[in-house]
Amino acid sequence: MKTIRLSIGIAWLWLIAPAWGQSKGTLVIIGGGSRPEAIIERIILESGLRTGGYGVVLPMSSESDSAVFYACEPFWTAGITSLAGMNFRKGVEQTPSRLDSVRNARLIYITGGDQERFMGVVRGTPLEQTIREAFQRGALVAGTSAGAAVMSEAMITGNQLQDTAYTSTFRAIAPRNLETKPGLGLVKQVLIDQHFLIRSRHNRLLTGIIDFPDYLGIGIDESTAIVVNGLQAEVIGTSQVLTISNPSKSRREQSNKLGAEGLRISIYLPGDKFTLPGPKSKAGVKPTK
């Protein structure tokens, strides 16, 4: 009986591990803006590019022809030349050789631009699964701005469903206003917002964490990133990262406005670490030293 129970327990752990992001890979999620040397060096270190291998840049978020150059330039400055751009097009066949190039890369870097433009090319295609496979096998996946937004399951598109005129922040915390669509799902049960402090996106993430009370909201400022290994996130760069959670799943609605009580907000500085959602984890909590 003990043997049977042990076998069942091991099987259960094996089944839930992928669901909670326990891959061999690492994420570097950048809030946009400039990329300080510390962020570039950390990507190089975590990906192992100084010891061999190569990286691919996926520029599909951007309409600019210079997106690959801009992504590669700081790596070239750091002495890493083994990067190449791979621009997949919507409706164009994703050949096995190109997919293999992504699958076997040590670094997959997703540029800024429009996250829905990126997912419009990738969603439901072999490339989407290839990126996940590479991450599960140990690749480092990095993304900035739109490339940060696509990391999560529920991706904030930036669009509002009620106030349809685009603004860099939400003018109200209102129900049925935040638009989300499926992202890559490389990190689970989080909402990621970028350019967070400099563009005052608090209203947007507060709306999100009321709409998704089981999720941890993560607002990453410019020139700042989180390095995600398993369920641990470390802040690097020059600014701050905010986390917002709704532990009591509070939600009230009145006159097209949202209310909630007991929300938890933390502000993290470079070098700080916090916990992501997972089995028996206290999401957003800073580990004790």
VEXLO-435258 format. One record per residue: residue in three letters; x, y, z of N, C-alpha, C in turn. Coordinates in steps of 0.02 Angstrom, whole numbers, plus 50000, padded with zeros to 5 digits. Layout:
<atoms>
[Ala,[X,Y,Z],[X,Y,Z],[X,Y,Z]];
...
</atoms>
This chain:
<atoms>
[Met,[50041,49939,50000],[50000,50000,50000],[50043,50063,50000]];
[Lys,[50097,50062,50040],[50141,50120,50042],[50173,50132,49974]];
[Thr,[50192,50076,49941],[50223,50083,49875],[50175,50114,49825]];
[Ile,[50112,50092,49827],[50061,50118,49782],[50051,50192,49794]];
[Arg,[50045,50211,49858],[50034,50281,49875],[50093,50324,49853]];
[Leu,[50154,50298,49862],[50213,50335,49842],[50214,50345,49766]];
[Ser,[50196,50292,49729],[50195,50297,49657],[50144,50348,49633]];
[Ile,[50085,50347,49665],[50033,50395,49647],[50057,50466,49661]];
[Gly,[50090,50475,49719],[50115,50542,49737],[50166,50567,49687]];
[Ile,[50212,50524,49666],[50263,50544,49618],[50231,50562,49552]];
[Ala,[50183,50520,49531],[50149,50534,49467],[50112,50600,49470]];
[Trp,[50080,50615,49526],[50043,50678,49533],[50090,50737,49529]];
[Leu,[50148,50733,49563],[50197,50787,49559],[50222,50797,49488]];
[Trp,[50233,50742,49453],[50256,50747,49384],[50205,50782,49340]];
[Leu,[50142,50768,49353],[50089,50797,49312],[50081,50872,49325]];
[Ile,[50088,50894,49388],[50076,50964,49402],[50137,51007,49389]];
[Ala,[50197,50978,49385],[50257,51018,49378],[50255,51066,49319]];
[Pro,[50238,51042,49258],[50235,51089,49202],[50184,51144,49212]];
[Ala,[50129,51128,49247],[50076,51178,49255],[50097,51235,49300]];
[Trp,[50149,51225,49340],[50170,51278,49385],[50239,51305,49365]];
[Gly,[50257,51299,49301],[50316,51332,49276],[50381,51302,49298]];
[Gln,[50382,51238,49320],[50443,51207,49343],[50483,51181,49284]];
[Ser,[50500,51224,49238],[50540,51204,49180],[50613,51214,49197]];
[Lys,[50656,51193,49150],[50727,51203,49159],[50749,51272,49137]];
[Gly,[50705,51308,49103],[50723,51373,49075],[50719,51430,49124]];
[Thr,[50742,51488,49101],[50742,51550,49140],[50707,51604,49099]];
[Leu,[50672,51648,49133],[50641,51706,49100],[50674,51770,49124]];
[Val,[50686,51815,49079],[50706,51884,49097],[50654,51930,49066]];
[Ile,[50612,51959,49109],[50554,51997,49088],[50568,52071,49101]];
[Ile,[50577,52109,49047],[50601,52178,49051],[50543,52227,49040]];
[Gly,[50540,52279,49082],[50485,52326,49079],[50488,52377,49024]];
[Gly,[50535,52370,48977],[50540,52418,48922],[50593,52471,48935]];
[Gly,[50596,52519,48891],[50646,52572,48898],[50716,52547,48882]];
[Ser,[50766,52583,48907],[50835,52562,48896],[50850,52498,48933]];
[Arg,[50900,52462,48909],[50921,52400,48941],[50991,52410,48971]];
[Pro,[50994,52422,49035],[51059,52434,49067],[51106,52374,49058]];
[Glu,[51170,52388,49064],[51221,52335,49057],[51207,52276,49103]];
[Ala,[51182,52291,49164],[51170,52237,49212],[51119,52187,49186]];
[Ile,[51069,52211,49150],[51018,52166,49122],[51047,52125,49066]];
[Ile,[51085,52157,49021],[51115,52121,48965],[51163,52068,48990]];
[Glu,[51205,52086,49039],[51254,52039,49065],[51220,51980,49100]];
[Arg,[51163,51993,49133],[51128,51939,49166],[51098,51891,49115]];
[Ile,[51072,51918,49059],[51046,51875,49007],[51101,51831,48978]];
[Ile,[51160,51862,48967],[51217,51824,48940],[51238,51769,48989]];
[Leu,[51241,51787,49053],[51261,51739,49104],[51212,51681,49109]];
[Glu,[51148,51697,49115],[51097,51645,49125],[51089,51600,49064]];
[Ser,[51101,51628,49004],[51093,51589,48943],[51155,51549,48926]];
[Gly,[51213,51569,48954],[51276,51534,48940],[51305,51550,48872]];
[Leu,[51287,51607,48843],[51310,51622,48775],[51386,51634,48771]];
[Arg,[51418,51650,48827],[51490,51659,48824],[51527,51592,48817]];
[Thr,[51493,51538,48831],[51525,51473,48825],[51505,51436,48762]];
[Gly,[51461,51465,48722],[51441,51433,48660],[51367,51441,48647]];
[Gly,[51345,51412,48592],[51275,51417,48573],[51259,51483,48540]];
[Tyr,[51195,51494,48528],[51174,51554,48493],[51106,51578,48519]];
[Gly,[51088,51638,48499],[51023,51666,48517],[50984,51686,48455]];
[Val,[50918,51686,48460],[50876,51711,48406],[50833,51769,48432]];
[Val,[50823,51817,48390],[50782,51875,48405],[50718,51869,48365]];
[Leu,[50660,51871,48399],[50595,51867,48367],[50565,51938,48367]];
[Pro,[50562,51971,48309],[50541,52042,48308],[50469,52053,48288]];
[Met,[50427,52002,48293],[50360,52007,48265],[50315,52057,48301]];
[Ser,[50333,52079,48361],[50294,52131,48395],[50300,52198,48360]];
[Ser,[50354,52207,48323],[50371,52273,48295],[50356,52276,48221]];
[Glu,[50339,52335,48197],[50333,52348,48126],[50397,52378,48098]];
[Ser,[50445,52392,48141],[50507,52426,48120],[50558,52375,48095]];
[Asp,[50590,52392,48040],[50642,52349,48013],[50705,52350,48056]];
[Ser,[50710,52399,48101],[50770,52405,48143],[50764,52368,48209]];
[Ala,[50708,52331,48219],[50697,52299,48284],[50751,52248,48300]];
[Val,[50773,52210,48251],[50825,52160,48264],[50891,52194,48281]];
[Phe,[50908,52246,48244],[50970,52283,48258],[50970,52311,48328]];
[Tyr,[50914,52343,48347],[50909,52373,48413],[50915,52320,48468]];
[Ala,[50885,52262,48456],[50889,52208,48506],[50959,52180,48512]];
[Cys,[50994,52174,48456],[51061,52143,48456],[51116,52190,48479]];
[Glu,[51108,52254,48468],[51163,52302,48478],[51197,52297,48547]];
[Pro,[51159,52296,48603],[51193,52292,48668],[51230,52226,48679]];
[Phe,[51207,52172,48647],[51242,52109,48652],[51307,52111,48612]];
[Trp,[51305,52143,48552],[51366,52152,48514],[51417,52192,48553]];
[Thr,[51393,52245,48585],[51438,52287,48626],[51470,52246,48682]];
[Ala,[51433,52197,48708],[51458,52154,48762],[51501,52097,48735]];
[Gly,[51511,52095,48669],[51554,52043,48640],[51518,51981,48617]];
[Ile,[51452,51981,48617],[51413,51923,48595],[51387,51937,48524]];
[Thr,[51412,51899,48477],[51392,51909,48406],[51349,51852,48380]];
[Ser,[51339,51801,48420],[51302,51741,48396],[51227,51749,48405]];
[Leu,[51199,51805,48378],[51127,51817,48379],[51104,51829,48308]];
[Ala,[51044,51807,48292],[51016,51817,48226],[50941,51830,48232]];
[Gly,[50915,51873,48189],[50844,51886,48188],[50807,51834,48147]];
[Met,[50748,51815,48171],[50705,51768,48135],[50634,51797,48135]];
[Asn,[50614,51826,48079],[50549,51860,48075],[50499,51814,48041]];
[Phe,[50456,51783,48081],[50402,51741,48054],[50344,51785,48033]];
[Arg,[50310,51765,47980],[50254,51804,47954],[50188,51766,47962]];
[Lys,[50136,51803,47975],[50070,51772,47983],[50049,51740,47918]];
[Gly,[50028,51677,47922],[50003,51641,47864],[50057,51610,47821]];
[Val,[50121,51623,47838],[50177,51594,47800],[50200,51531,47836]];
[Glu,[50215,51480,47798],[50234,51415,47827],[50295,51423,47873]];
[Gln,[50290,51392,47931],[50346,51390,47979],[50383,51325,47967]];
[Thr,[50438,51329,47930],[50472,51269,47907],[50508,51234,47965]];
[Pro,[50516,51168,47961],[50550,51131,48014],[50620,51157,48030]];
[Ser,[50657,51179,47979],[50725,51203,47991],[50725,51267,48032]];
[Arg,[50678,51312,48018],[50674,51374,48057],[50650,51361,48128]];
[Leu,[50602,51316,48135],[50579,51298,48202],[50635,51265,48242]];
[Asp,[50675,51223,48210],[50731,51193,48245],[50781,51245,48268]];
[Ser,[50790,51298,48229],[50836,51351,48249],[50812,51385,48313]];
[Val,[50746,51393,48320],[50719,51422,48382],[50724,51371,48439]];
[Arg,[50707,51309,48425],[50705,51257,48476],[50774,51246,48508]];
[Asn,[50826,51253,48469],[50894,51238,48494],[50933,51300,48516]];
[Ala,[50901,51357,48516],[50935,51418,48538],[50942,51420,48614]];
[Arg,[50998,51448,48636],[51006,51458,48708],[50968,51520,48732]];
[Leu,[50959,51568,48687],[50923,51629,48704],[50870,51642,48651]];
[Ile,[50808,51653,48673],[50754,51677,48630],[50735,51746,48656]];
[Tyr,[50745,51797,48614],[50733,51866,48636],[50675,51895,48596]];
[Ile,[50623,51920,48631],[50563,51947,48600],[50564,52022,48608]];
[Thr,[50560,52058,48552],[50567,52130,48553],[50503,52165,48577]];
[Gly,[50508,52230,48585],[50451,52271,48602],[50409,52287,48540]];
[Gly,[50353,52320,48553],[50307,52339,48499],[50236,52330,48521]];
[Asp,[50200,52284,48490],[50129,52271,48505],[50123,52196,48520]];
[Gln,[50105,52180,48582],[50102,52110,48602],[50049,52070,48564]];
[Glu,[49995,52102,48546],[49944,52066,48508],[49967,52053,48437]];
[Arg,[50008,52099,48411],[50037,52086,48344],[50081,52024,48347]];
[Phe,[50121,52016,48400],[50164,51957,48407],[50122,51894,48413]];
[Met,[50073,51895,48458],[50033,51834,48469],[49989,51820,48409]];
[Gly,[49972,51870,48370],[49934,51859,48309],[49972,51817,48258]];
[Val,[50038,51822,48260],[50080,51781,48217],[50092,51712,48247]];
[Val,[50099,51709,48313],[50123,51649,48347],[50067,51604,48372]];
[Arg,[50013,51633,48396],[49961,51595,48431],[49933,51539,48388]];
[Gly,[49933,51477,48416],[49904,51420,48382],[49947,51391,48327]];
[Thr,[50010,51411,48324],[50055,51386,48271],[50109,51342,48302]];
[Pro,[50146,51305,48260],[50202,51265,48286],[50254,51307,48322]];
[Leu,[50262,51370,48303],[50312,51413,48336],[50294,51423,48410]];
[Glu,[50230,51431,48425],[50210,51440,48495],[50232,51380,48537]];
[Gln,[50220,51320,48512],[50240,51261,48548],[50316,51254,48550]];
[Thr,[50350,51275,48497],[50423,51270,48495],[50455,51315,48548]];
[Ile,[50428,51375,48557],[50454,51420,48609],[50446,51387,48677]];
[Arg,[50387,51358,48689],[50376,51324,48754],[50423,51265,48763]];
[Glu,[50433,51226,48710],[50479,51169,48715],[50549,51192,48731]];
[Ala,[50572,51244,48697],[50640,51270,48710],[50647,51292,48782]];
[Phe,[50596,51326,48808],[50597,51348,48878],[50598,51289,48926]];
[Gln,[50556,51239,48912],[50554,51180,48955],[50621,51143,48955]];
[Arg,[50656,51146,48899],[50720,51111,48893],[50779,51150,48922]];
[Gly,[50768,51214,48938],[50822,51252,48971],[50841,51316,48939]];
[Ala,[50808,51337,48885],[50825,51401,48853],[50806,51459,48898]];
[Leu,[50842,51514,48889],[50822,51577,48920],[50777,51614,48872]];
[Val,[50718,51634,48894],[50673,51674,48854],[50670,51744,48885]];
[Ala,[50690,51794,48847],[50689,51863,48870],[50642,51903,48826]];
[Gly,[50611,51954,48856],[50567,51997,48817],[50563,52065,48850]];
[Thr,[50556,52116,48809],[50551,52184,48835],[50486,52216,48811]];
[Ser,[50453,52253,48855],[50391,52289,48839],[50339,52240,48814]];
[Ala,[50320,52242,48750],[50273,52193,48724],[50299,52122,48733]];
[Gly,[50364,52114,48728],[50395,52048,48739],[50389,52025,48811]];
[Ala,[50378,52071,48857],[50364,52053,48926],[50292,52032,48935]];
[Ala,[50247,52069,48903],[50175,52055,48910],[50157,51985,48886]];
[Val,[50191,51960,48834],[50172,51895,48805],[50191,51836,48849]];
[Met,[50231,51847,48901],[50255,51791,48942],[50200,51755,48981]];
[Ser,[50148,51791,49000],[50097,51762,49045],[50041,51727,49007]];
[Glu,[49999,51691,49045],[49941,51657,49015],[49889,51708,48994]];
[Ala,[49868,51751,49041],[49820,51804,49026],[49861,51866,49009]];
[Met,[49863,51885,48947],[49905,51940,48923],[49865,52004,48920]];
[Ile,[49888,52056,48954],[49858,52122,48948],[49875,52149,48879]];
[Thr,[49824,52164,48838],[49836,52188,48771],[49852,52262,48769]];
[Gly,[49830,52300,48818],[49837,52372,48817],[49774,52408,48795]];
[Asn,[49726,52369,48768],[49663,52399,48745],[49612,52402,48801]];
[Gln,[49568,52452,48797],[49512,52456,48843],[49448,52439,48806]];
[Leu,[49403,52404,48839],[49341,52382,48807],[49286,52434,48812]];
[Gln,[49289,52478,48861],[49239,52531,48868],[49266,52597,48840]];
[Asp,[49321,52621,48868],[49351,52683,48846],[49401,52665,48790]];
[Thr,[49376,52663,48728],[49415,52633,48674],[49469,52679,48647]];
[Ala,[49469,52743,48665],[49524,52787,48644],[49587,52768,48683]];
[Tyr,[49641,52754,48646],[49702,52730,48680],[49732,52784,48724]];
[Thr,[49749,52765,48785],[49789,52806,48830],[49840,52760,48862]];
[Ser,[49897,52789,48883],[49950,52747,48911],[49932,52719,48978]];
[Thr,[49881,52747,49010],[49856,52721,49073],[49780,52721,49072]];
[Phe,[49749,52687,49119],[49676,52687,49124],[49656,52748,49167]];
[Arg,[49603,52781,49146],[49579,52839,49184],[49531,52819,49240]];
[Ala,[49510,52756,49242],[49464,52732,49293],[49478,52659,49308]];
[Ile,[49456,52637,49367],[49458,52567,49385],[49387,52541,49377]];
[Ala,[49373,52512,49319],[49304,52498,49299],[49297,52425,49278]];
[Pro,[49236,52398,49286],[49224,52328,49265],[49219,52323,49190]];
[Arg,[49233,52263,49165],[49224,52247,49093],[49261,52297,49048]];
[Asn,[49319,52318,49070],[49358,52366,49031],[49426,52339,49010]];
[Leu,[49456,52297,49051],[49522,52271,49036],[49518,52215,48984]];
[Glu,[49554,52222,48929],[49556,52169,48880],[49618,52125,48891]];
[Thr,[49606,52060,48896],[49661,52012,48899],[49649,51959,48846]];
[Lys,[49705,51931,48821],[49702,51876,48773],[49757,51826,48793]];
[Pro,[49754,51765,48768],[49804,51715,48786],[49874,51736,48763]];
[Gly,[49922,51731,48810],[49992,51741,48794],[50027,51674,48787]];
[Leu,[50093,51674,48794],[50132,51612,48787],[50123,51567,48847]];
[Gly,[50106,51594,48905],[50096,51552,48964],[50159,51523,48993]];
[Leu,[50216,51558,48985],[50279,51533,49012],[50283,51543,49088]];
[Val,[50244,51590,49114],[50239,51600,49186],[50165,51601,49203]];
[Lys,[50147,51566,49257],[50077,51552,49271],[50049,51599,49324]];
[Gln,[49984,51612,49318],[49944,51648,49368],[49974,51716,49387]];
[Val,[49999,51751,49337],[50021,51820,49347],[49993,51864,49291]];
[Leu,[49985,51927,49306],[49972,51978,49256],[50033,52023,49254]];
[Ile,[50062,52033,49195],[50123,52072,49188],[50106,52138,49154]];
[Asp,[50127,52193,49185],[50120,52259,49154],[50188,52291,49151]];
[Gln,[50201,52329,49098],[50267,52356,49086],[50265,52432,49082]];
[His,[50325,52464,49079],[50330,52538,49081],[50291,52564,49141]];
[Phe,[50293,52528,49197],[50240,52533,49247],[50238,52600,49283]];
[Leu,[50293,52619,49313],[50293,52681,49352],[50295,52742,49308]];
[Ile,[50336,52740,49257],[50345,52799,49215],[50281,52817,49177]];
[Arg,[50237,52768,49165],[50174,52781,49130],[50114,52775,49176]];
[Ser,[50125,52771,49241],[50071,52771,49292],[50016,52721,49275]];
[Arg,[50035,52658,49269],[49987,52607,49248],[49955,52571,49306]];
[His,[49952,52603,49363],[49924,52573,49423],[49850,52554,49413]];
[Asn,[49811,52600,49383],[49739,52586,49374],[49728,52524,49332]];
[Arg,[49770,52514,49283],[49763,52455,49239],[49776,52391,49277]];
[Leu,[49829,52389,49315],[49846,52328,49351],[49797,52316,49410]];
[Leu,[49774,52370,49442],[49724,52362,49494],[49659,52332,49465]];
[Thr,[49639,52355,49407],[49581,52326,49373],[49593,52252,49360]];
[Gly,[49653,52236,49337],[49669,52167,49321],[49666,52121,49381]];
[Ile,[49690,52144,49437],[49695,52101,49496],[49627,52093,49529]];
[Ile,[49580,52137,49515],[49511,52127,49537],[49475,52079,49489]];
[Asp,[49489,52086,49425],[49461,52040,49375],[49489,51969,49382]];
[Phe,[49553,51964,49402],[49587,51900,49408],[49613,51892,49480]];
[Pro,[49569,51880,49528],[49588,51882,49599],[49637,51827,49619]];
[Asp,[49643,51775,49580],[49690,51721,49597],[49760,51735,49571]];
[Tyr,[49768,51790,49534],[49831,51806,49502],[49872,51855,49544]];
[Leu,[49936,51857,49531],[49981,51908,49559],[49995,51958,49505]];
[Gly,[49980,52021,49517],[49995,52075,49470],[50067,52097,49479]];
[Ile,[50104,52102,49424],[50174,52122,49426],[50183,52181,49379]];
[Gly,[50200,52239,49407],[50212,52299,49368],[50287,52313,49366]];
[Ile,[50316,52310,49306],[50389,52317,49298],[50404,52384,49265]];
[Asp,[50445,52424,49298],[50461,52489,49270],[50513,52483,49214]];
[Glu,[50524,52538,49179],[50574,52538,49126],[50644,52528,49153]];
[Ser,[50687,52502,49111],[50758,52489,49128],[50764,52441,49188]];
[Thr,[50714,52400,49197],[50710,52354,49254],[50681,52288,49229]];
[Ala,[50699,52234,49263],[50676,52168,49242],[50669,52123,49302]];
[Ile,[50632,52068,49293],[50634,52014,49341],[50664,51953,49307]];
[Val,[50706,51918,49344],[50735,51855,49323],[50697,51800,49358]];
[Val,[50664,51757,49319],[50620,51706,49347],[50652,51637,49338]];
[Asn,[50665,51604,49394],[50687,51535,49396],[50639,51496,49440]];
[Gly,[50600,51452,49409],[50549,51417,49448],[50497,51466,49474]];
[Leu,[50488,51466,49540],[50439,51511,49571],[50472,51572,49604]];
[Gln,[50536,51582,49592],[50572,51639,49621],[50586,51692,49569]];
[Ala,[50571,51754,49586],[50585,51811,49542],[50633,51858,49577]];
[Glu,[50683,51880,49540],[50733,51928,49566],[50731,51991,49524]];
[Val,[50732,52048,49557],[50730,52113,49523],[50801,52134,49505]];
[Ile,[50811,52154,49442],[50875,52181,49420],[50861,52245,49380]];
[Gly,[50913,52285,49370],[50906,52347,49332],[50913,52408,49375]];
[Thr,[50876,52461,49359],[50887,52525,49392],[50826,52553,49429]];
[Ser,[50767,52525,49419],[50707,52554,49450],[50674,52502,49496]];
[Gln,[50607,52500,49494],[50570,52459,49542],[50519,52413,49508]];
[Val,[50497,52364,49546],[50444,52319,49526],[50391,52319,49580]];
[Leu,[50328,52326,49562],[50272,52323,49609],[50234,52258,49599]];
[Thr,[50213,52229,49655],[50167,52172,49650],[50102,52191,49687]];
[Ile,[50047,52169,49658],[49981,52181,49688],[49944,52115,49690]];
[Ser,[49916,52098,49747],[49877,52037,49753],[49811,52051,49788]];
[Asn,[49765,52005,49780],[49697,52011,49807],[49681,51948,49846]];
[Pro,[49714,51940,49904],[49709,51876,49940],[49639,51858,49963]];
[Ser,[49597,51907,49976],[49528,51892,49997],[49479,51888,49938]];
[Lys,[49506,51896,49877],[49465,51893,49816],[49407,51944,49819]];
[Ser,[49423,52002,49846],[49373,52054,49855],[49354,52086,49788]];
[Arg,[49289,52098,49780],[49265,52132,49720],[49197,52162,49734]];
[Arg,[49190,52226,49722],[49125,52260,49726],[49117,52303,49664]];
[Glu,[49055,52311,49644],[49041,52350,49584],[48984,52398,49598]];
[Gln,[48993,52461,49579],[48942,52512,49590],[48952,52568,49539]];
[Ser,[48898,52586,49505],[48899,52641,49457],[48959,52637,49409]];
[Asn,[48968,52577,49382],[49022,52564,49334],[49091,52579,49362]];
[Lys,[49099,52568,49426],[49164,52573,49459],[49176,52509,49499]];
[Leu,[49239,52490,49505],[49258,52431,49545],[49284,52453,49613]];
[Gly,[49268,52413,49664],[49296,52422,49730],[49323,52357,49756]];
[Ala,[49370,52360,49802],[49399,52300,49833],[49433,52320,49897]];
[Glu,[49436,52273,49944],[49470,52286,50008],[49525,52234,50018]];
[Gly,[49574,52254,50057],[49626,52207,50078],[49677,52190,50024]];
[Leu,[49683,52231,49973],[49734,52219,49923],[49803,52228,49955]];
[Arg,[49852,52190,49929],[49920,52195,49956],[49966,52221,49901]];
[Ile,[50004,52272,49918],[50050,52302,49871],[50120,52300,49901]];
[Ser,[50168,52277,49861],[50238,52277,49882],[50279,52312,49828]];
[Ile,[50332,52346,49849],[50377,52381,49804],[50446,52352,49813]];
[Tyr,[50474,52324,49759],[50538,52291,49763],[50592,52330,49726]];
[Leu,[50652,52328,49754],[50710,52363,49727],[50758,52312,49696]];
[Pro,[50804,52335,49654],[50853,52289,49625],[50888,52248,49678]];
[Gly,[50891,52183,49667],[50921,52137,49715],[50869,52102,49758]];
[Asp,[50809,52130,49762],[50755,52097,49801],[50728,52037,49763]];
[Lys,[50702,51989,49801],[50671,51930,49773],[50601,51921,49802]];
[Phe,[50557,51891,49763],[50490,51875,49788],[50466,51811,49755]];
[Thr,[50411,51784,49781],[50385,51719,49760],[50326,51727,49713]];
[Leu,[50326,51686,49661],[50270,51684,49613],[50219,51633,49636]];
[Pro,[50158,51636,49608],[50107,51587,49627],[50128,51515,49611]];
[Gly,[50108,51470,49654],[50123,51399,49645],[50094,51360,49702]];
[Pro,[50100,51294,49701],[50073,51253,49755],[50101,51273,49823]];
[Lys,[50057,51292,49868],[50075,51309,49937],[50122,51368,49944]];
[Ser,[50130,51407,49890],[50173,51466,49895],[50133,51526,49916]];
[Lys,[50165,51573,49949],[50133,51636,49967],[50156,51688,49916]];
[Ala,[50116,51694,49863],[50137,51735,49806],[50148,51807,49827]];
[Gly,[50201,51836,49800],[50217,51905,49814],[50258,51916,49876]];
[Val,[50268,51864,49915],[50304,51871,49979],[50379,51871,49966]];
[Lys,[50413,51918,49999],[50485,51921,49994],[50515,51867,50039]];
[Pro,[50559,51825,50011],[50589,51772,50052],[50628,51801,50111]];
[Thr,[50625,51767,50167],[50665,51788,50224],[50737,51771,50212]];
[Lys,[50781,51815,50234],[50853,51804,50224],[50882,51766,50283]];
</atoms>
